[in-house]
Amino acid sequence: MIRCKRRFRRHSPEGGWGDADREVAMTHTAAASRAPASAHPAEIAELAGPVATEIGCALYDVQWRGGTLVVLASAMTGGAIGVEALGRLSRRLSAALDAADVIEGRYVLEVSSPGLERSLRRPEHFAGAVGEQVVIRTSESPRRRIVGEILESDPSGVSVRVEEISSGEQSHTQARPDEIGQILTVPFNDIAKARTTFEWGPRPRGKPASPSTPHSKSGPRSKPGRQGR
């Protein structure tokens, strides 16, 4: 039986506002260190999925990061997940992993939310991000960095409306006028890495806002009766 020490972490990426905009993580420390030699993430996902469903969460992803088993979960509705729900999932999953005895060696179990800027690693991740801004890095030569809005996703790839694109040694290069607004289809087997992106500041003047893209207001509103002081 692994003795677990739990700790809470709260992290506000790039100065987010309020609990709904914070990435909340709960970590079970089962012991620290080397990566276990067993238990493929898919095997653990089969165990973790029903546990998450029982307590009203949706399993988002499972992956090993060295000796840390990272389990990401979201609310069933797709919104923010709270600390209490993550705590229940962490305790239940820790007990389920002990009972199943599928992991050899010492490890750290980390249960957290995907965060506002979440990694997209599987077709269902891209399907769930339709309408959102993403950054995609391709693997085929020439390697490209694509920034834009996901318009559509199917089992073979994803369609993106381009806002920025660069290739080779270039980075953060603004797309040419003829490339802005272009619809680009990227096959999944050409995607090396992808994530959603969140704009924390006001949108640049002249850049149209996508109805599905969250962005901050330009400034606080004045309260009635307090003007002119």
C-alpha positions in Angstrom: 0.0 0.0 0.0 1.5 3.3 -1.1 1.3 6.0 1.5 0.3 9.3 -0.1 1.1 12.8 0.9 -1.3 15.3 -0.6 -0.7 18.9 -1.3 -2.7 21.7 -3.0 -1.4 24.0 -5.7 -3.1 27.0 -7.2 -1.5 28.5 -10.3 -2.8 31.6 -12.1 -1.2 31.5 -15.6 0.0 34.9 -16.8 -2.1 36.8 -14.3 -5.6 35.3 -14.8 -8.5 36.6 -12.9 -10.7 34.7 -10.4 -11.0 31.0 -9.6 -12.6 30.2 -13.0 -9.5 31.4 -14.8 -7.0 29.5 -12.5 -5.4 26.2 -13.2 -6.0 24.1 -10.1 -3.8 21.1 -9.4 -3.9 18.5 -6.7 -0.9 16.2 -6.3 -0.6 12.9 -4.6 3.0 12.2 -3.8 3.4 8.5 -3.7 7.2 8.9 -3.6 9.4 10.6 -5.9 11.5 9.8 -8.7 12.2 7.3 -11.4 9.7 6.5 -14.2 7.9 3.2 -13.6 8.5 0.5 -16.1 4.9 -0.6 -16.5 1.4 0.8 -17.0 0.9 2.4 -20.4 -1.2 5.6 -20.3 -4.0 3.9 -22.2 -4.2 1.2 -19.6 -4.4 3.8 -16.8 -7.0 5.8 -18.8 -9.2 2.7 -18.9 -9.1 2.6 -15.1 -9.3 6.4 -14.5 -12.2 7.1 -17.0 -14.9 5.3 -15.0 -13.6 6.7 -11.7 -13.8 10.3 -13.1 -17.3 9.6 -14.4 -18.6 8.3 -11.1 -17.7 11.6 -9.4 -19.0 13.8 -12.2 -15.8 14.6 -14.0 -14.6 14.0 -17.6 -11.2 12.4 -18.1 -9.2 14.6 -20.5 -5.7 13.0 -20.7 -3.2 10.7 -19.1 0.5 10.9 -19.6 3.8 10.1 -18.0 6.3 13.0 -17.3 9.3 11.3 -16.0 8.3 9.7 -12.7 5.0 11.7 -12.5 1.7 10.3 -13.7 -0.3 13.3 -14.9 -4.1 12.8 -15.0 -6.1 15.7 -16.5 -9.8 16.1 -15.9 -12.5 18.7 -16.6 -16.1 19.2 -15.6 -18.7 17.2 -17.4 -20.0 20.4 -18.9 -16.6 21.4 -20.2 -16.3 24.3 -17.8 -13.9 24.9 -14.9 -13.4 22.1 -12.4 -13.1 22.9 -8.7 -10.6 21.9 -6.0 -13.1 19.6 -4.3 -13.8 17.6 -7.4 -10.1 17.3 -8.1 -9.5 16.2 -4.5 -12.2 13.5 -4.7 -10.8 12.2 -8.0 -7.2 12.2 -6.7 -8.2 10.1 -3.6 -10.4 7.7 -5.5 -7.9 7.2 -8.3 -5.0 6.7 -5.9 -7.0 4.0 -4.2 -8.0 2.4 -7.5 -4.3 2.3 -8.7 -3.3 0.7 -5.4 -6.0 -1.9 -5.8 -5.2 -2.7 -9.4 -1.5 -2.7 -8.7 -0.7 -1.8 -12.3 2.3 0.5 -11.6 5.7 -0.9 -10.5 8.2 1.3 -8.7 7.8 4.7 -7.1 5.9 7.5 -8.8 4.0 10.8 -8.3 0.3 11.0 -9.1 -0.7 14.5 -10.2 -4.4 15.2 -10.9 -5.2 18.6 -12.3 -7.3 20.5 -14.8 -6.1 20.9 -18.4 -5.9 24.7 -17.9 -6.9 27.5 -20.2 -4.0 26.8 -22.5 -4.3 23.1 -22.8 -2.3 20.6 -24.9 -4.1 19.0 -27.9 -2.8 15.5 -28.4 -5.7 13.4 -29.7 -8.4 13.9 -32.4 -11.1 14.3 -29.6 -9.0 17.1 -28.1 -9.1 19.0 -31.4 -12.8 18.3 -31.9 -13.4 19.8 -28.4 -11.4 22.9 -29.4 -13.4 23.9 -32.5 -13.9 27.7 -32.4 -10.8 28.3 -30.2 -7.4 29.9 -31.0 -4.6 27.4 -31.3 -0.9 27.2 -31.9 0.2 24.2 -34.1 3.8 23.1 -34.8 4.2 20.7 -37.7 6.7 17.9 -38.1 7.0 17.6 -41.8 9.6 19.7 -43.7 9.4 22.6 -43.9 8.4 22.7 -40.3 5.8 25.4 -39.6 4.3 27.3 -36.7 0.6 28.0 -37.4 -1.6 30.3 -35.3 -5.3 30.5 -35.9 -8.9 29.4 -35.2 -10.0 25.8 -35.5 -12.9 25.7 -37.8 -13.4 21.9 -38.2 -11.9 18.7 -37.0 -12.4 15.1 -38.4 -10.6 11.8 -37.8 -7.8 12.7 -40.3 -7.0 16.3 -39.5 -8.0 19.8 -38.5 -8.9 22.9 -40.5 -7.5 26.2 -39.3 -8.2 29.8 -40.3 -4.7 31.3 -40.4 -3.7 34.4 -38.4 0.1 33.8 -38.2 2.4 31.4 -39.9 6.1 30.9 -40.0 8.5 28.2 -41.2 12.1 27.1 -40.8 14.1 29.3 -38.5 11.5 32.1 -38.4 9.3 32.5 -35.4 6.2 34.7 -34.6 6.3 35.9 -38.2 3.1 37.7 -39.3 1.3 36.0 -42.2 1.4 37.6 -45.6 -1.7 39.5 -46.6 -2.7 36.6 -48.9 -2.3 34.1 -46.1 -4.4 35.9 -43.5 -7.8 34.3 -43.4 -6.7 31.3 -45.5 -8.2 28.0 -44.5 -5.4 25.5 -44.0 -6.0 21.7 -43.4 -3.3 20.0 -41.3 -3.3 16.2 -41.1 -2.9 14.8 -37.6 0.2 12.8 -38.6 1.9 16.2 -39.5 1.3 17.7 -36.1 4.3 17.6 -33.7 2.7 19.7 -31.0 -0.5 21.8 -30.5 -2.2 23.7 -27.8 -5.0 26.2 -27.3 -4.0 29.8 -26.6 -5.7 32.5 -24.5 -5.4 36.2 -25.1 -5.0 37.9 -21.7 -4.8 41.5 -22.9 -7.1 43.6 -25.1 -7.2 42.6 -28.8 -5.1 44.8 -31.0 -7.1 47.7 -32.7 -8.3 46.7 -36.1 -8.2 42.9 -35.5 -11.7 41.4 -35.5 -12.8 39.4 -32.5 -14.0 35.9 -33.1 -17.3 35.2 -31.2 -15.8 32.0 -29.8 -12.5 33.5 -28.7 -12.3 34.8 -25.1 -10.6 38.1 -24.5 -10.5 40.7 -21.8 -12.3 44.0 -21.7 -10.3 47.1 -22.5 -10.8 48.5 -19.0 -13.1 48.6 -15.9 -16.4 50.4 -16.2 -17.1 53.4 -14.1 -19.7 52.9 -11.3 -22.8 55.1 -11.5 -22.7 58.1 -9.1 -18.8 58.1 -8.8 -17.9 60.1 -11.8 -16.4 63.5 -11.6 -14.8 63.0 -8.1 
